[in-house]
């Protein structure tokens, strides 16, 4: 049986990836259909909240260190993504990395999602390892 925290982690990983794709669509609406940037700003808030949720769930789901490192990097780059447009007037060359960082976030979202699916598919092995570790621990 897969713990609830790992199921929520999987769905949050899916939501993160979907929100990044939505962001690309929202900026397309701005550039090509005359919409304002409001949807893109709202989408950025959602992406950031889901990234923070993934950090919290990584600990709640007791993921391994490697998984936590990927999620930590994902969160840091999500924060950087929000900072980059503000550098347009002072360091425009760095601000221009905003779409490149979006591609990296999409790739990291795929890595995290693949990892989440691995936890979903192999819960028995993880549970056995956790039981073995608790059985080896000295009792008080």
Buried (B, 14 or more C-beta within 10 A) or exposed (E): EBBEBBBBBBEBBBBBBBBBEBBBEBBEBBEEEEBEBEBBEEBBEBBBBBBBBBBBBBEBBBBEEEBBEBBBBBBEBBEBBBEBEEBEEEEEEEBEBBEEBBEBBBEBBEBBBEBBEEBBEEBEEBEEEEEEEEEEEEEE
